[in-house]
């Protein structure tokens, strides 16, 4: 089973009118709280562990911590490790 839980319109950055939908679903290993992100017809399904890491990463970005700013240097290893 799956259920849309939120929809976001994209910021207007030169004519983009995309929308992103978040869909709750259950499935796979550690998939009890999984979410699928959908933009147009493309989607990315993430496990509970990935979502917790994403939340932590976004919070670091919001707090402007070193390595998470738009004008800083890209971190050496940005790949998520389970």
C-alpha positions as CSV (number, residue, x, y, z in Angstrom):
1,X,0.0,0.0,0.0
2,X,1.1,3.6,-0.6
3,X,-0.4,7.0,0.2
4,X,0.7,10.5,-0.8
5,X,1.5,12.5,2.3
6,X,2.7,15.9,0.9
7,X,3.1,17.8,-2.3
8,X,5.5,20.8,-2.9
9,X,5.6,23.2,-5.8
10,X,9.1,24.1,-7.0
11,X,10.5,27.6,-6.4
12,X,10.2,29.7,-9.6
13,X,13.7,29.7,-10.9
14,X,13.3,30.6,-14.5
15,X,10.0,29.0,-15.5
16,X,10.2,25.7,-13.6
17,X,6.8,24.5,-12.7
18,X,7.7,21.1,-11.3
19,X,6.0,19.6,-8.3
20,X,7.4,17.0,-5.8
21,X,5.2,14.5,-4.1
22,X,6.1,12.4,-1.0
23,X,4.5,9.0,-0.9
24,X,4.5,6.8,2.2
25,X,4.9,3.1,1.6
26,X,6.1,-0.1,3.3
27,X,8.5,-2.4,1.7
28,X,12.0,-3.9,1.7
29,X,14.6,-4.0,4.4
30,X,14.1,-1.2,6.9
31,X,11.2,-0.1,4.9
32,X,8.6,0.3,7.6
33,X,8.7,4.1,7.3
34,X,9.9,4.4,3.7
35,X,9.1,7.4,1.5
36,X,9.1,7.8,-2.3
37,X,10.0,11.2,-3.7
38,X,8.4,11.8,-7.1
39,X,9.2,14.7,-9.4
40,X,7.4,14.4,-12.7
41,X,7.5,10.8,-13.7
42,X,10.9,10.2,-11.9
43,X,11.0,8.8,-8.4
44,X,13.5,7.8,-5.7
45,X,12.4,5.4,-2.9
46,X,14.3,5.8,0.4
47,X,14.5,3.5,3.4
48,X,14.0,4.7,7.0
49,X,17.8,4.8,7.6
50,X,18.3,6.9,4.4
51,X,15.5,9.3,5.5
52,X,17.0,9.8,8.9
53,X,20.4,10.6,7.3
54,X,18.6,13.0,4.8
55,X,16.9,14.8,7.7
56,X,20.2,15.2,9.5
57,X,21.9,16.4,6.4
58,X,19.1,19.0,5.7
59,X,19.3,20.2,9.3
60,X,23.1,20.7,8.9
61,X,22.4,22.7,5.7
62,X,19.7,24.9,7.4
63,X,22.2,25.6,10.2
64,X,24.9,26.5,7.7
65,X,27.4,24.1,9.2
66,X,30.8,23.8,7.6
67,X,30.7,21.5,4.6
68,X,26.9,22.1,4.1
69,X,26.9,25.7,2.6
70,X,26.2,26.6,-1.0
71,X,29.5,28.6,-1.3
72,X,31.8,26.3,0.6
73,X,33.9,23.5,-0.7
74,X,32.3,20.3,-1.5
75,X,32.9,17.6,1.1
76,X,35.3,14.8,0.0
77,X,32.9,11.9,0.4
78,X,29.2,12.8,0.0
79,X,27.9,9.2,-0.6
80,X,25.6,7.8,2.0
81,X,26.9,4.7,3.6
82,X,24.4,2.3,5.2
